[in-house]
Amino acid sequence: MRDIVYPPVILTGKALFRGLGLRFQMAGTENIPRTGGALLAFNHVSYVDFVLGGNAAQPSKRLVRFMAKREIFDHRFGGPFMRSLHHISVDRGEGLESARTAVDYLGQGEIVGIFPEATISRSFEIKELKTGAVRIAAEAGVPLIPIVLWGTQRLMTKDHPRDFSRGKTIGIRVGEPMHPTGEHAAAETTELHNRLTVLLDEAIRAYPEAEQPAGSWWLPASYGGSAPTPERALELEREEKVRRAAERAARRAK
Protein backbone atom coordinates (compact mmCIF):
# COMPACT_ATOMS: atom_id res chain seq x y z
CA MET A 1 0.00 0.00 0.00
CA ARG A 2 1.56 3.26 -1.12
CA ASP A 3 1.85 5.95 1.56
CA ILE A 4 2.60 9.51 0.53
CA VAL A 5 0.75 11.40 3.26
CA TYR A 6 1.19 9.14 6.31
CA PRO A 7 4.99 9.55 6.88
CA PRO A 8 4.94 13.37 6.94
CA VAL A 9 1.82 13.27 9.13
CA ILE A 10 3.73 11.15 11.65
CA LEU A 11 6.64 13.61 11.65
CA THR A 12 4.21 16.49 12.14
CA GLY A 13 2.48 14.61 14.93
CA LYS A 14 5.73 13.92 16.75
CA ALA A 15 6.62 17.62 16.55
CA LEU A 16 3.18 18.48 17.94
CA PHE A 17 3.57 15.98 20.77
CA ARG A 18 6.92 17.55 21.67
CA GLY A 19 5.32 20.98 21.56
CA LEU A 20 2.65 19.79 23.98
CA GLY A 21 5.30 18.32 26.24
CA LEU A 22 3.69 14.88 26.13
CA ARG A 23 5.61 12.12 27.89
CA PHE A 24 4.96 8.59 26.62
CA GLN A 25 4.99 5.69 29.05
CA MET A 26 5.23 2.63 26.79
CA ALA A 27 5.28 -1.08 27.61
CA GLY A 28 4.94 -4.26 25.55
CA THR A 29 5.42 -2.66 22.14
CA GLU A 30 7.60 -5.62 21.13
CA ASN A 31 4.33 -7.61 20.85
CA ILE A 32 3.47 -5.77 17.63
CA PRO A 33 5.03 -7.71 14.71
CA ARG A 34 7.44 -6.00 12.37
CA THR A 35 5.99 -7.82 9.37
CA GLY A 36 2.63 -9.32 8.46
CA GLY A 37 -0.92 -8.45 9.36
CA ALA A 38 -2.19 -7.90 12.89
CA LEU A 39 -5.33 -6.43 14.40
CA LEU A 40 -4.79 -4.00 17.30
CA ALA A 41 -7.74 -3.76 19.71
CA PHE A 42 -7.69 -0.49 21.68
CA ASN A 43 -9.73 0.73 24.62
CA HIS A 44 -11.52 4.02 23.94
CA VAL A 45 -11.39 6.93 26.37
CA SER A 46 -10.75 9.95 24.15
CA TYR A 47 -11.48 11.61 20.83
CA VAL A 48 -7.73 11.59 20.09
CA ASP A 49 -7.13 7.87 20.73
CA PHE A 50 -6.60 7.10 17.06
CA VAL A 51 -4.05 9.93 16.82
CA LEU A 52 -1.99 8.82 19.81
CA GLY A 53 -2.69 5.10 19.54
CA GLY A 54 -0.60 4.79 16.39
CA ASN A 55 2.48 5.44 18.55
CA ALA A 56 2.16 1.87 19.84
CA ALA A 57 3.34 0.59 16.46
CA GLN A 58 6.16 3.08 15.96
CA PRO A 59 8.87 0.94 17.65
CA SER A 60 7.99 -1.80 15.13
CA LYS A 61 8.06 0.78 12.31
CA ARG A 62 4.48 -0.02 11.30
CA LEU A 63 1.61 2.19 10.17
CA VAL A 64 -1.84 1.59 11.65
CA ARG A 65 -4.99 1.72 9.50
CA PHE A 66 -7.69 2.69 11.97
CA MET A 67 -11.35 1.75 11.70
CA ALA A 68 -13.20 5.01 12.42
CA LYS A 69 -16.81 6.14 12.30
CA ARG A 70 -18.23 7.11 8.93
CA GLU A 71 -19.07 10.65 10.08
CA ILE A 72 -15.37 11.56 9.98
CA PHE A 73 -15.12 10.32 6.40
CA ASP A 74 -18.23 12.33 5.45
CA HIS A 75 -16.59 15.55 6.62
CA ARG A 76 -15.49 17.94 3.88
CA PHE A 77 -11.87 18.01 5.02
CA GLY A 78 -11.64 15.02 7.36
CA GLY A 79 -12.80 12.55 4.70
CA PRO A 80 -10.05 13.14 2.13
CA PHE A 81 -7.46 13.21 4.91
CA MET A 82 -8.60 9.90 6.44
CA ARG A 83 -8.71 8.23 3.03
CA SER A 84 -5.20 9.48 2.22
CA LEU A 85 -3.98 7.56 5.28
CA HIS A 86 -5.92 4.46 4.16
CA HIS A 87 -8.04 4.36 7.30
CA ILE A 88 -11.31 2.40 7.16
CA SER A 89 -14.78 3.95 7.33
CA VAL A 90 -17.22 2.21 9.68
CA ASP A 91 -20.99 2.51 9.37
CA ARG A 92 -22.30 1.60 12.82
CA GLY A 93 -25.60 0.54 11.31
CA GLU A 94 -24.03 -1.76 8.73
CA GLY A 95 -20.51 -2.89 9.50
CA LEU A 96 -20.13 -5.75 7.02
CA GLU A 97 -18.41 -3.68 4.35
CA SER A 98 -15.89 -2.19 6.80
CA ALA A 99 -15.19 -5.66 8.22
CA ARG A 100 -14.50 -6.98 4.72
CA THR A 101 -12.16 -4.07 4.05
CA ALA A 102 -10.32 -4.75 7.31
CA VAL A 103 -9.92 -8.44 6.44
CA ASP A 104 -8.60 -7.45 3.01
CA TYR A 105 -6.07 -5.03 4.53
CA LEU A 106 -4.94 -7.66 7.03
CA GLY A 107 -4.55 -10.17 4.22
CA GLN A 108 -2.22 -7.70 2.53
CA GLY A 109 -0.05 -7.68 5.65
CA GLU A 110 -1.29 -4.38 7.05
CA ILE A 111 -1.75 -3.39 10.70
CA VAL A 112 -5.38 -2.44 11.45
CA GLY A 113 -6.61 -0.67 14.58
CA ILE A 114 -10.10 -1.22 16.01
CA PHE A 115 -12.04 0.09 19.02
CA PRO A 116 -14.24 -2.85 20.05
CA GLU A 117 -16.09 -0.76 22.65
CA ALA A 118 -17.41 1.24 19.65
CA THR A 119 -17.87 4.44 21.67
CA ILE A 120 -15.91 6.36 24.29
CA SER A 121 -16.14 5.01 27.84
CA ARG A 122 -17.31 7.76 30.18
CA SER A 123 -16.31 5.67 33.19
CA PHE A 124 -12.84 5.16 31.66
CA GLU A 125 -13.18 1.48 32.45
CA ILE A 126 -13.55 -1.18 29.75
CA LYS A 127 -17.10 -1.26 28.42
CA GLU A 128 -18.89 -4.24 26.90
CA LEU A 129 -17.09 -5.21 23.69
CA LYS A 130 -18.50 -5.99 20.26
CA THR A 131 -17.47 -9.36 18.81
CA GLY A 132 -16.24 -7.82 15.54
CA ALA A 133 -12.60 -7.70 16.62
CA VAL A 134 -12.26 -11.45 17.23
CA ARG A 135 -14.31 -12.26 14.13
CA ILE A 136 -12.16 -10.07 11.87
CA ALA A 137 -8.89 -11.43 13.29
CA ALA A 138 -10.15 -15.01 12.96
CA GLU A 139 -11.29 -14.58 9.38
CA ALA A 140 -8.02 -12.92 8.37
CA GLY A 141 -5.95 -15.46 10.30
CA VAL A 142 -3.92 -12.78 12.10
CA PRO A 143 -3.06 -12.13 15.76
CA LEU A 144 -5.35 -9.92 17.82
CA ILE A 145 -3.31 -7.66 20.09
CA PRO A 146 -4.96 -5.86 23.05
CA ILE A 147 -3.75 -2.31 23.73
CA VAL A 148 -4.70 0.16 26.44
CA LEU A 149 -4.30 3.93 26.22
CA TRP A 150 -4.31 5.98 29.41
CA GLY A 151 -4.13 9.74 29.88
CA THR A 152 -5.53 10.59 26.44
CA GLN A 153 -8.85 11.44 28.12
CA ARG A 154 -7.14 14.35 29.84
CA LEU A 155 -6.73 16.00 26.42
CA MET A 156 -10.15 15.61 24.84
CA THR A 157 -13.09 13.42 25.84
CA LYS A 158 -16.84 13.48 26.36
CA ASP A 159 -18.46 15.85 28.87
CA HIS A 160 -15.23 17.75 29.63
CA PRO A 161 -13.51 20.77 28.06
CA ARG A 162 -10.48 19.99 25.94
CA ASP A 163 -7.14 20.65 27.61
CA PHE A 164 -3.99 20.83 25.51
CA SER A 165 -1.85 22.41 28.19
CA ARG A 166 1.70 21.08 28.37
CA GLY A 167 3.24 18.27 30.36
CA LYS A 168 0.84 15.32 30.36
CA THR A 169 1.83 11.66 30.44
CA ILE A 170 0.29 9.25 27.93
CA GLY A 171 0.37 5.58 28.90
CA ILE A 172 0.40 2.91 26.19
CA ARG A 173 0.47 -0.75 27.19
CA VAL A 174 0.51 -3.53 24.60
CA GLY A 175 -0.51 -7.03 25.62
CA GLU A 176 0.50 -10.42 24.29
CA PRO A 177 -1.28 -11.48 21.08
CA MET A 178 -4.40 -13.59 21.02
CA HIS A 179 -5.12 -16.04 18.19
CA PRO A 180 -8.92 -16.24 17.94
CA THR A 181 -10.58 -18.92 15.83
CA GLY A 182 -14.02 -17.31 15.74
CA GLU A 183 -15.67 -20.59 16.70
CA HIS A 184 -16.56 -19.20 20.13
CA ALA A 185 -16.62 -15.47 19.40
CA ALA A 186 -18.44 -14.53 22.61
CA ALA A 187 -15.95 -16.39 24.82
CA GLU A 188 -12.99 -15.00 22.91
CA THR A 189 -14.44 -11.50 23.25
CA THR A 190 -14.73 -12.05 27.00
CA GLU A 191 -11.06 -13.05 27.02
CA LEU A 192 -10.19 -9.85 25.13
CA HIS A 193 -12.18 -7.84 27.68
CA ASN A 194 -10.30 -9.53 30.53
CA ARG A 195 -6.94 -8.80 28.96
CA LEU A 196 -7.81 -5.16 28.36
CA THR A 197 -8.98 -4.87 31.97
CA VAL A 198 -5.66 -6.19 33.25
CA LEU A 199 -3.72 -3.82 30.99
CA LEU A 200 -5.86 -0.91 32.14
CA ASP A 201 -5.12 -1.72 35.77
CA GLU A 202 -1.40 -1.83 34.98
CA ALA A 203 -1.59 1.49 33.12
CA ILE A 204 -3.44 3.25 35.94
CA ARG A 205 -1.08 1.92 38.62
CA ALA A 206 2.02 2.85 36.60
CA TYR A 207 0.80 6.39 35.90
CA PRO A 208 2.63 9.19 37.75
CA GLU A 209 0.90 9.79 41.09
CA ALA A 210 1.49 13.53 40.84
CA GLU A 211 -0.66 13.64 37.70
CA GLN A 212 -3.41 11.41 39.04
CA PRO A 213 -4.47 12.50 42.54
CA ALA A 214 -7.43 10.88 44.26
CA GLY A 215 -10.68 12.42 43.11
CA SER A 216 -9.43 13.23 39.60
CA TRP A 217 -12.26 13.40 37.09
CA TRP A 218 -10.30 11.23 34.64
CA LEU A 219 -9.78 8.44 37.18
CA PRO A 220 -12.37 5.62 37.45
CA ALA A 221 -14.56 5.65 40.55
CA SER A 222 -13.23 2.19 41.47
CA TYR A 223 -9.75 3.72 41.76
CA GLY A 224 -10.83 6.65 43.91
CA GLY A 225 -11.61 9.04 41.07
CA SER A 226 -14.74 11.06 40.39
CA ALA A 227 -15.52 9.60 36.95
CA PRO A 228 -19.02 8.15 36.58
CA THR A 229 -19.43 4.54 37.62
CA PRO A 230 -19.98 2.13 34.70
CA GLU A 231 -23.68 2.02 35.63
CA ARG A 232 -24.02 5.82 35.61
CA ALA A 233 -21.98 6.02 32.40
CA LEU A 234 -24.46 3.66 30.75
CA GLU A 235 -27.33 5.91 31.86
CA LEU A 236 -25.56 8.95 30.40
CA GLU A 237 -25.04 7.09 27.13
CA ARG A 238 -28.74 6.26 26.92
CA GLU A 239 -29.66 9.87 27.67
CA GLU A 240 -27.29 11.02 24.93
CA LYS A 241 -28.91 8.68 22.39
CA VAL A 242 -32.38 10.00 23.27
CA ARG A 243 -31.18 13.60 23.01
CA ARG A 244 -29.52 13.02 19.64
CA ALA A 245 -32.60 11.28 18.28
CA ALA A 246 -34.72 14.27 19.34
CA GLU A 247 -32.27 16.66 17.68
CA ARG A 248 -32.37 14.68 14.43
CA ALA A 249 -36.16 14.66 14.50
CA ALA A 250 -36.21 18.42 15.07
CA ARG A 251 -33.88 18.99 12.10
CA ARG A 252 -36.06 16.81 9.84
CA ALA A 253 -39.16 18.72 10.98
CA LYS A 254 -37.57 21.97 9.79
N, C-alpha and C positions, 0 to 999 in steps of 0.2 A: 504494500500500500504506500503510495507516494505521499510524502509529507513536506509541504513547502511552508505552511503556516505554523505548524505545531512547534518546531524547534525555536524559532524566534519568540513565540509566545512563552515558552518555558523560560528563556533568558530574561524576558521582560518581567515574568512573574517572580523570578528569583530576585531581581533588582527591587521589585515592589516589596517583597517579603523583608529584604534587608532594610528598606526604607521604613517599614513598619516596626522594625526591631523584633521580628518574630524569632523565637528560639524553638527549634524542633527537637523533640524528645522521641527518638526513633528506637524501635526494638523489633527484631524478627524479620527485617527486610530481606534477609537471605532466603526466606521461604518463597519469594517471588522468582520464578525461573527466568534465566537470561535468554532462553529460546523457547519457542513453542507457545501454544495457546494456554490461557489460564483465565478463570473467572474470579474476579476480586469482589467479595461481598462485604460492603461497608455498612456500619451503623449510620444513622442520619440524625444529626443534631443541629445542623446549620444550613443556611442558604449557600454557603461557600464551601461545602464539603467536597464538591467535585473539583473545585479549584485547588484546594490544599491536599485532597486525597491522592492526587497523581504523584505527589512527592514520595509516596510509599514505594513506587516502582523506579524512582530515579537511581538508587544504588545498583539496580539491575540493568540500568540503561534501557528501560522499556517505556513506551508510550501507552497510556490507558485510554481506551475508547469507552466513554461513559454512556450509560443508558439514562436519558433525562426526559422529563415530561415534554410532551408535544408543544405545550404553550411557549416554551423557549424557542423552539424551531419555527413557530408561527410569527415570532417577533420580526419586525422589519430589519433590524440590525443583528439581533441575536441568532436568527435562523442561519443566514449565510456564514456567520462566524462558526457556529457549532458544526455545520456541515463541512467546513473547511478543515476541521480537526477530526473529521470522520467519527463524530459521536453518533449515538443512535437515538432516534426519536421514539418515545413511548406514549402510546395512546392508552390511558388508564382504562378506557371502556373496552378496548379491543387490543390486547397485547400480543396476539399471535404473530403479526407481521414483524414487530420489534424482536420477538424471541427468535424468529427465523433468521433475521439479520444478525443477531448476536451469535447464533450457532454458526452461521456462515463466516463471520469474522474470526471466531475461535478456530474454525477449521483451517483458516488461512494462517494460523499461528499468531494471531493478535491477542493482546491483553484487553479484556473487557471488564468494566466496572459496573456494578449493580447495587442498588439500595433496596434490599428485600423488605424493609419496613414500609416502603412506598412513600411515606410522608415523614416529615420531621417529628421527632419525639419531643413533646413538650416536657415530659418528665425527665428527659435525658437518660432514661434507662432504655433497655432494648424492648421494643414493642413486639407485638405478634408479627411473624414473618410470613410473607407470601411464599408459596412453594416454587415459584418460577426459577429461583437461583439454582436449586438442586436439579430441576428438570432440564434447564439449559446446559448445565455442566455435564449432566449424564448423557444427554443427546449428543453433545459435541465430543464427549470422551476426554474431557480436560479436568485438571484439578480445580477444586473450589477452595479459595483461600479467604478465611475470615479476617477482616481488618476493622479495628476500632480507631476512630478519631476522637480526640478529647481536647477541649479548649476552643474549638472552632465556633462553638455557640456564643462565646464571649464577643465575637466579632459581629455576627449578624444571624439572628434567629427569630422565631415567631414570638410575638407579644412583648418584644423588648427593643429599645432603640439600638441602632447599629453603633458600634464603638470601634473605630480604627485607630485609637490612640496607641502609642508605641509600647513595646516591651512585654508582649504576651507570649506564653509558652503554648505550643501546639503539640499534643501527644499523638503519636502514630504507632500502633502496635499491630504487628502482623502475626497471625497464628499459623500453625502447621496446616498443610493442605489436607482437604478432605477429598475422597474419590467416590462421589455418589453414583449409584447405579440407576436411580429413578424408580426402582421397583417398589420402594417404600418411601415415597416422597415426603409424606407427613412426618415419619420418624426421622428421616435425614434432615428435614427442616428443623425439627426439635433439636437435633444434635448441633446444627449450625447456630441456633439460638443459644444453646448452652455454651458453646465455644465463644460466641460474641460476648456473652455475659461475663465469662471469666476474664476475657481480654479487657472489658470495660472496667472491671474491678481492679485489675493490674494498672490500667492507665490512671484511674482516679487516685490510687494509693501512691503511685510514682510521681504524681503531679506536685510541683513545688507548693509547700504548705503556705508560703507567704502570699501566693496568688489564689489560694482557695480556702479562705477562712470559713469557719462554721457559719452557717446562715446565708452563704452566697446564693444568689438566685440561680446561678448556673450549676449548682451542685444538687444531685438528687436528694429528695427528702430522706431516703433510707441511709444517706451518708451525713445527715445533719444539715443539709441545705434547705433552702426555701422554695425549691422548684415544686411544681404540682406533683402529687402522688400519681402513679400510673392510672388510678381510678379517676381522679379529678382530670387528668390530662385527656382521658377518653371522653369525659363529659364535655370538655372544652372543644374537642374535635367534632363531636356531634353538633354542638351549638354552632360551630363555624360552618358546617355543611348546611344547616338549616338557614343560616344567615345568607350564605352565598346563593342558595336556591332562590330565596326571596329576592335578592338583588338581580338575579338573572330574569326572574319573572317580571320584575318592575321594568327592566330594560326592554323586554319584549313587548310589554304593554304600551310603551312609548312609541 
